[in-house]
Amino acid sequence: MPADLSPIDKAKFVAARRAVEFVQPGMKLGLGTGSTAAWMVRCLGERIREEGLKVVGVPTSTRTAELARQVGVPITSLDDAKWLDLTIDGADEFDPDLALIKGGGAALLQEKIVATASDRMIVIADAAKEVAALGGFPLPVEIIPFGWQTTKALIEELLVSMDVLNRDVTLRMNGDRPLVTDEANYIVDLHLQRIGNPRQLSLVLNQIPGVVENGLFIDICDIVVIGHADGRVTVRDINAGTESDDQVTFAPEDNIFANLD
């Protein structure tokens, strides 16, 4: 029930519900990964059930694909869809230019491929994800397992010449083993505290052999929908240079809250 949600989950939910209002019949959609994106998939399923909305989604992880099937969102592959109208996804951080850090859910590679294969990207987030400068959230970098310690050392060496406050690099673990992504890669997290030049860092990281992709999303996000615990949402369009505030209402009987895990 909505009343039982934490303030942070209420903020994520209202952002997700507002974002799916951008979805039009016939669209091919990129479906993000993570806790906020999961609300979006549920809200999209609700529109499909109640309005008969006809859309197809391209999930960015096996977790999102499974949730989409559960709530009745038709899915396909990016190869079959070829190009998407819109991607809706969460973010771990976003700055005033709508540059993002993503990858907290270990799906950054598929998320970046899908987002860049879309006409537009909408990010949904709670207000705590907005920052003056990126870097407070550890920056994920996906690397291949072969020679991962060498790749990690090369990243650490590179960071010496970058405009960052901290340079700690850690291998992300899943219990006592390295976390393995959907593409069978590893992730190292860069604990930088502040990134002075995200564009430069993104470019040079991807030049290191062994690095597959990094979690900096630059010039990809078009709109951010920021949710608040009181039901307010702020919609910021970087291309139009506009910002608007709305109020999202929800009732205790909303189908979106049925069968929550």
C-alpha positions in Angstrom: 0.0 0.0 0.0 1.3 3.5 -0.7 1.0 4.5 3.0 3.4 1.7 3.8 6.1 2.9 1.5 9.2 4.6 2.8 9.7 8.3 1.8 12.4 7.3 -0.7 10.2 4.6 -2.3 7.3 7.1 -2.6 9.7 9.5 -4.4 10.9 6.8 -6.8 7.3 5.7 -7.4 5.9 9.2 -8.3 8.9 9.8 -10.6 8.3 6.5 -12.4 4.5 7.2 -12.7 5.1 10.6 -14.2 7.8 9.3 -16.6 5.5 6.7 -18.1 3.1 9.5 -19.1 5.7 10.2 -21.9 5.0 6.8 -23.4 2.8 6.8 -26.5 1.1 3.9 -28.2 3.4 2.0 -30.6 6.6 3.1 -29.0 9.7 0.9 -28.7 11.1 1.5 -25.2 14.3 0.9 -23.4 13.6 -0.5 -20.0 16.2 0.4 -17.4 17.6 -1.6 -14.4 17.5 -0.8 -10.7 15.0 0.0 -7.9 13.6 3.1 -9.5 13.4 1.5 -13.0 11.5 -1.4 -11.4 8.8 1.1 -10.4 8.7 2.3 -14.0 8.2 -1.2 -15.4 5.4 -1.8 -12.9 3.7 1.5 -13.9 4.1 0.6 -17.5 2.5 -2.8 -16.9 -0.4 -1.0 -15.2 -1.0 1.2 -18.3 -0.9 -1.8 -20.5 -3.5 -3.7 -18.4 -5.8 -0.7 -17.8 -5.5 1.2 -21.0 -4.6 -1.5 -23.5 -1.4 0.5 -24.3 0.5 -1.2 -27.1 4.3 -0.9 -26.7 7.3 -3.2 -26.7 10.3 -3.0 -24.4 14.0 -3.8 -24.7 15.2 -4.7 -21.2 18.7 -3.8 -20.0 19.2 -6.8 -17.8 17.9 -10.2 -17.0 16.3 -8.8 -13.9 14.4 -6.2 -15.8 13.4 -8.8 -18.4 11.9 -11.1 -15.7 10.0 -8.2 -14.1 8.6 -7.1 -17.5 7.3 -10.6 -18.1 5.7 -10.7 -14.7 3.8 -7.5 -15.1 2.8 -8.1 -18.7 5.2 -5.8 -20.6 6.0 -7.3 -24.0 9.8 -7.5 -24.6 12.1 -8.0 -27.5 15.8 -7.7 -28.3 17.6 -4.6 -29.4 18.7 -6.4 -32.5 15.0 -7.0 -33.4 13.9 -3.5 -32.4 16.9 -1.9 -34.1 16.1 1.6 -32.8 14.1 2.9 -29.9 11.8 5.8 -29.4 12.5 6.3 -25.7 14.5 4.8 -22.8 13.5 5.3 -19.2 16.0 4.5 -16.6 17.3 5.5 -13.2 20.6 7.0 -12.2 22.9 6.9 -9.2 23.8 10.6 -9.7 23.0 13.4 -12.1 24.5 16.9 -12.3 23.1 20.2 -13.6 24.1 19.2 -17.2 22.2 15.9 -16.8 25.5 14.0 -17.0 25.0 10.7 -15.1 26.7 8.1 -13.1 25.1 4.7 -13.6 26.0 1.1 -12.9 25.1 0.7 -9.2 23.0 -2.3 -10.4 25.8 -3.7 -12.5 24.0 -3.2 -15.8 25.8 -0.2 -17.1 26.9 -1.8 -20.4 23.5 -2.8 -21.6 22.0 0.4 -20.2 24.4 2.6 -22.2 23.9 0.6 -25.4 20.2 0.8 -25.1 20.1 4.5 -24.1 22.3 5.5 -27.0 20.1 3.6 -29.4 17.1 5.7 -28.4 15.7 9.0 -29.7 15.4 10.2 -26.1 16.4 9.2 -22.6 14.4 10.0 -19.5 16.0 9.5 -16.1 13.8 9.0 -13.1 15.3 9.7 -9.7 14.6 10.8 -6.2 15.9 14.3 -5.2 18.9 12.8 -3.3 20.5 11.8 -6.7 21.0 15.4 -7.8 24.5 16.6 -7.2 26.5 19.7 -8.0 29.4 17.6 -9.3 29.6 13.9 -10.0 31.7 11.5 -8.0 30.2 11.1 -4.6 28.7 7.8 -5.8 31.5 5.3 -6.8 32.0 5.2 -10.6 31.5 1.7 -11.9 33.8 0.5 -14.7 33.1 -2.9 -16.4 36.3 -4.8 -17.2 37.0 -8.3 -18.7 38.1 -10.9 -16.2 41.3 -11.8 -18.0 44.1 -9.8 -16.5 41.7 -7.8 -14.3 44.4 -6.9 -11.8 46.5 -5.4 -14.5 43.5 -3.4 -15.8 42.8 -2.2 -12.3 46.4 -1.1 -11.9 46.2 0.8 -15.2 43.1 2.6 -14.0 44.8 3.5 -10.8 47.8 4.9 -12.7 45.5 6.9 -15.0 43.7 8.5 -12.1 46.9 10.2 -10.9 46.6 12.6 -13.8 42.8 13.2 -13.5 40.9 16.0 -11.7 39.5 13.8 -8.9 39.7 14.0 -5.1 40.3 10.4 -4.3 41.7 7.4 -6.3 40.6 4.3 -4.5 39.7 1.4 -6.9 37.9 -1.7 -5.6 36.7 -4.9 -7.3 33.0 -5.3 -6.7 32.2 -8.5 -4.9 29.2 -10.9 -4.6 29.9 -12.5 -1.3 33.4 -14.0 -1.4 33.5 -14.0 -5.2 33.8 -11.2 -7.8 30.4 -10.0 -9.0 29.8 -11.1 -12.6 27.7 -9.0 -15.0 25.2 -10.3 -17.5 28.1 -10.2 -20.0 30.3 -12.3 -17.7 32.6 -9.4 -16.9 33.8 -7.9 -13.6 33.2 -4.4 -12.2 35.6 -2.2 -10.4 34.3 0.8 -8.5 36.2 4.1 -8.6 35.8 6.0 -5.3 36.6 9.5 -6.5 34.5 11.7 -4.3 34.5 14.4 -7.0 35.0 14.3 -10.8 36.3 17.6 -12.2 36.0 16.7 -15.9 33.6 13.7 -16.5 33.8 13.9 -20.3 37.6 13.6 -20.2 37.6 10.8 -17.7 35.0 8.8 -19.7 37.1 9.1 -22.8 40.4 8.1 -21.3 39.0 5.2 -19.3 37.6 3.5 -22.4 41.1 3.7 -24.0 42.5 1.2 -21.4 42.8 -2.3 -22.7 40.5 -4.5 -20.6 38.0 -1.8 -20.0 34.7 -2.6 -21.6 32.7 0.5 -20.6 32.3 3.0 -17.8 29.3 4.3 -15.9 29.6 8.0 -17.0 26.6 8.9 -19.3 27.5 12.1 -21.0 25.1 13.9 -23.5 22.7 11.0 -23.4 20.0 12.0 -20.9 17.4 14.5 -22.3 14.9 14.8 -19.4 15.1 14.0 -15.7 12.0 13.4 -13.6 12.8 14.0 -10.0 10.4 12.5 -7.4 9.7 13.8 -3.9 8.1 11.9 -0.9 5.1 14.3 -0.8 4.1 13.3 -4.4 5.7 16.3 -6.1 7.7 15.7 -9.3 10.0 18.1 -11.1 10.5 17.6 -14.8 13.7 19.1 -16.2 14.2 19.2 -20.0 17.9 20.0 -20.8 17.2 20.5 -24.5 14.2 22.8 -24.1 15.7 24.5 -21.1 12.5 24.1 -19.2 11.6 23.0 -15.7 8.1 22.3 -14.4 6.5 20.9 -11.2 3.6 18.5 -11.0 1.8 16.6 -8.3 1.3 12.8 -8.7 -1.7 11.3 -6.9 -2.2 7.7 -6.1 -4.8 5.7 -4.3 -4.4 2.8 -1.8 -6.1 0.5 -4.3 -3.6 1.2 -7.1 -2.7 -2.0 -8.9 0.9 -1.1 -9.0 1.2 -2.1 -5.3 -0.2 -5.6 -5.8 2.2 -8.5 -5.3 5.2 -6.5 -4.4 8.2 -8.6 -3.6 
